[in-house]
Amino acid sequence: MLNISRIHKTFSQETVNEVRALQDVSLQIEKGSFTAVIGTNGSGKSTLLNAVAGTFEPDRGNIVLFDKDITRWPEYRRASLIGRVFQNPFAGTAAGMTIAENIALAMRRGKQRSLKMAINSSVRDEIAERIKTLKMGLENRLDNPIGTLSGGQRQALTLLMATWLRPQLLLLDEHTAALDPRTAAKVAEITREIITREKLTALMVTHSMQQAVDLPDRIIMMHRGRIVEDFREEMKARVRVSDLINTFERVQKLDLFDPTVAELLEQQFV
């Protein structure tokens, strides 16, 4: 379980450029759940993901992952617990290395690495078998440099690499945003299949309202560094894209410092 407790983050504090990116954010994500975080630009959704990933430390508050307080852990230390897929299909992989070599690196995530990677026949067979599940024909191209692949192919492989060792938490950082609609839909479907098959706990930031409705079992909406809505269980089951858009518009019209805001939002789907 991921337990985020009252975290705050302010950038450029006490300057004219001060941004209160996270304001007293608390969130619990249960083991095996798939949660999406949505919000407009500047809402704090990516900052929240980066705080969990360890890109920076929160100013205050705590982040606990399966009973481990990781609040002050550096990003590299969290790599043994957290898998991450970035928005850019070319991030998270080594373009000049082959598909097999990239996967071999993923197989040693969080472990001590050497300059030599043993990719024997049994390892190649295992890699090919897992890549075959992507249904892209890449199992026959293990010796191709990963940089020669399309963005969609590379993102699918990055997703496979991030989940190879079944991380305690998978972070998806708008991982289909740079892809064309057809490819984005394909990668989204692969995402659903992997998370379901491996029974992973996942946290996804997305601008796609359709993905937010279709993929996860819970939707968190953020605005001005705060969580302003939590669609789960029955509410999530009946929410539609139009509902999310209407809620966005309503949130933008409300004063978030008004203590009645949460109550007003909750009434929308009662």
N, C-alpha and C positions, 0 to 999 in steps of 0.2 A: 504493500500500500504506500502511496505517496501522500505525505501530510505536509502541506504548506501552511505555516502559521504566522499570520500577521506580518508579512514581509512588506518592507518599504524600499523604494529606490528612487533617489533624486539625482539627476544629472546636472552638472554645472551649477551646483548649489550656491546660493547667495550671489548669483550674478544675474544680469539681465536676460541671460539665456536659460535660466533655471527651468527644468522640466521635471515635474513630479510623475514619473513613469509608472510607479506602483505605489498605491496608497492603502495600506492595511489590508492586504490581500490574504485571505485564508481559503484553502481548498483541500479537500480530501478526495483522493481517487483510489477506488477499491481495486484489489488485485483482479486482473483479468478484464477490467473495464476498458472501454475505448471512448475517450473524451475529446471533443473538438472545442477549440477556443476561437471565437469569432469576434469581430469588432472593426471599427473604422481605423484608418491610419492614425497612429498616435494613441490608440486606445490602451496599449500596454500588453497586448497579447504576445508579441514577439519578445518583449522584455521579460515577461513571465517565463517563457520557454528558455530564454538565455540564463535566467536566474537558476532554473532547475539544472540546466546543462553545465553551469559553472563558468560561464563566460565572464561573469563578474560576481562579486559578493553583494548581497542585499545590505542596505544600511542598517537594518535591524529586522528581527524575525528569524524564523527557523525553517529549514527544509529537511524533512526526515524521509528516507526511502527504505522501507522494510526494516524499521528499527535502527537504521544507521543515520546519525545526524551528519548530513553531508554539507551543511551550510557553509563551512569554511574549507571544504575540500577543493583543491584546484581541479580544473577541467580534466587534465590527463588522468587524475586518480579516479574520477567518476567513470572513465571509459570502460572499466571492467563491469560496471553495473548498468550503464546507459548506452543504448544505440541511438544514432541520430542520422536523419536524412535531411539534407539542406535543400533550399529552393533551387539553387544552381545545379544542374545535372553534372557539371564538371567539378564540383566540390566533393571531397570525400573519397576520390579515387586518384590513382597515379596514371596519367595519360600515356606515358611511355612504356608502362609495364603491361604485360599480357593480362587477359581475363583471369587465367589460372593464377598468376602471380598476385594480382589484386585480391582474389579470394583467399589465397594462402595467407596474406597479411591479416585479413579479417578473421581467419581461424585462430590467430594468435593475439586477438585483441585483449589488452589488459595483462598480457604476459610479457616476459622478457624476450626481446627480439635480437636476432643476430643478423649478420650480413648474408648468411646463407639460408635459403628456404628449401626444405626438402619436399619436392613435389614428385613423389614416386607414383607408380601406376595405380596403387590403391587410393591415394589422395586424388589423383586425376579422375578416377572413376566416381569417387564421392562427389567431387565438384561437378562433374558432368550430370550426375543424377539429380543433384539439387537444382542446377541451372535449368534442367529439362522442365521443371515444374512451372517455369516462367512462360513456356510455350512460345518462345521466340526463335528457336533454332540455334541458340547461342552455344549449346552444348557441343556443337561441332566446330566451334571457333575459339577454342580455349587458348590457342597460341597467337590470336590476334591482339594487337595493342588495344587497350580499352578506349584510347583516344580516337580510334577510327569508327567507333559506334555512333549511332544516332543518339540524340538527347534522351529519348524514351527508353532505348535499350540500356543506356548507361544508368539512368535513374532506376530502372528495374533491378539492375545488378547491384547498385548502391543499397537499395532496399534489402536485397538478399544478404549483402555483406553486413549490414547493420543488425540483422536478426539471426545471423548464422549461429551464434552462441546463446541464443535465447536470452537477451538482456532482461534485467528486472524491469526496465522501463524503456519504451521506444518513443523517441521524440521525432515528430514529423513537422518540419518547418516550411509550410507552404510548398510541399515537395512536388506538386504538379503545376504550380503557377507558371513556370517557364515553358510548358509544353503546349502543343496545339491541342484543341478540344478532343480529337479522337485518341491521341496518345495519352492525354491526361486521364481520360476515361479508362483506358487499358491499365495504366499504372495504378489508378484508384482501385480497380478490381483486383489487381495483384496484391495491393495493400490489404484489402479486406480478407483475401484468401490466406495470406501469411499470418495475419493477426489472429484469425479464427483457428487456423490449423495449429499454430504454436501456442495458442491461449495466452497471448501477450497482453501486458498492460501498456496502453498507448495514450499519448497526449499529442494531439494534432492541432496546429495553427493553420487556418485556411481562410481565404477570401471567398471561396466558393460556397454559396449558400446551399447549392444542390448537394455538394459533397457532405456538408454539415448535416443535412437531412438524411442522406442515404447511408453513410458509412458508420458513424459512431452510435453508441447507445446513450450518449449524454452530450449536451451542448452548453457551454459556458459563454455568456456574452459579456464583453468588457467595454468600458467607456471611461475615459479620463483616468486610467490607472486603477479602476475599481471593477469588481464583479457586480453587474447590475441585473443579471438574469441567469437562472440555472434550469435548463430544460432537461428533465430526467423522468424515467419511468413512464407513467401514463401521459404526462405532458409532452415528453419527447415523442412518444408513439404517434401522437396526432398532430404534431407541429408540421407546418408546410413552409416552403420558401417564402410565400407571401406573408406568413405570420412573422417570420424573422425580419423581413423588410419593414413591416409595419412597426415592429418593436424597436428597430433601429431608429425610425423616424420619431417615434414617441420619446425614446430616451434622449435624443438630441434636443428635444423641446423642454425637457424637465431640468430643474436645478438639482444636480446630484447631491448638493449639501442639504437638501430638504429631507428630513427624516422620514417623510411619508413616501419617498420614491419607491423603496423596495415593496411597500404594501401595494402601491398603485400598479407596479409591474406584475406582481403576483396575481392580481385580479384579472389580468387580461385573458388568461386561459382557464379561468374557473367556470 
